[in-house]
């Protein structure tokens, strides 16, 4: 009966959701996209204005176009290293945003921290602890991502709570509580996580901080999901959709629908799980499309074309009204010619910029091809969730902990049994999905069963220690 009530409730909620066919960047961010185009046109023929470019970068960042935001922030950074038109605090904020956007990039190496280190150097003699607190929070997040540095990251984040900036700035306090709540979920301390996230949501609500209200509710849903409190998880996710947040909305919505999909999959609600899958696919496609189109080239052209079409329609109406007046008609034709010439010149410049961007993205193209190949392999593995050994035994991937090579034979260790079969590591490696990695010439491990790792060994959840090759990195 409870399950039936749960399904009926969620069916009602689905009726309130955004129609799948309406999901697009124009749907969420038409105003922001127009603003970017207008700002670019306004300052295209004028000297470089760092503050106006900063507005463009912030808008890009707010609507999840991180590549374009990063490129724009970096242009400002290069300009400010020479011109120094920003005040000290403005320049520090620029460095911080560069670091934030850089860490969101797909292949970011957290050992660099170039902009964060420059910010720490500039702020070491500050009379207040604002930047010390913010940079320590970023370092804690970096350390926590690496499972071998939990003991470094978590205390560093707890120490941030003693800073004056944490005590006096509600937005930063909400951000810190949200991150601590997320960390506590990862450490399976669900009671502490609940307390931290409730405090985060209360502070964000009082401060009308819609972004951290959304983050708090998303993390609350994750916390409930791990505890199998599915109705509470759905309620929190539904509340996210009622918060009037506009920042990072596309990616937040994608997370919400992914979590809903997990809930319905967990309770065996096939129909609702299918609907959420469609939403996730739509948001994945949307984010992926914009990742490929660096610096909003296609969007700029699309909006410019729309504006040009509007002007041409207006000129057509004027042309019909001016048939009796050859002089006015001639002037309008001349204006159309100038408009076409202007559009052509602008297109040529945009095309040149596109070629430069294409040159920068060649390496990304190679990476994408590799990813496609890996995805094809994953698709085939998802169809069959097991591998068939030469001795006709089935080994389910979800139970396989690791594989060990022993001469011309292989030992396969699962959660329930051990298989011994003739073969090579290189042969079986091709049959396994990406979560299986070859950490040593004789071992392949399932990352889902890794408990912890050091520079020389990987510790599995079944208590066994696997040797790690020198220089190998997960």
PyMOL commands that set and color helices and strands:
alter all, ss='L'
color gray80, all
select helices_A, chain A and resi 2-14+20-22+25-42+50-62+66-83+88-103+114-123+130-145+147-160+164-168+170-186+190-206+210-226+230-240+249-267+270-292+294-321+326-360+362-383+425-429+447-449
alter helices_A, ss='H'
color red, helices_A
select strands_A, chain A and resi 386-388+394-396+400-406+409-414+418-422+436-440+443-446+450-453+457-460+465-467
alter strands_A, ss='S'
color yellow, strands_A
deselect
rebuild
show_as cartoon
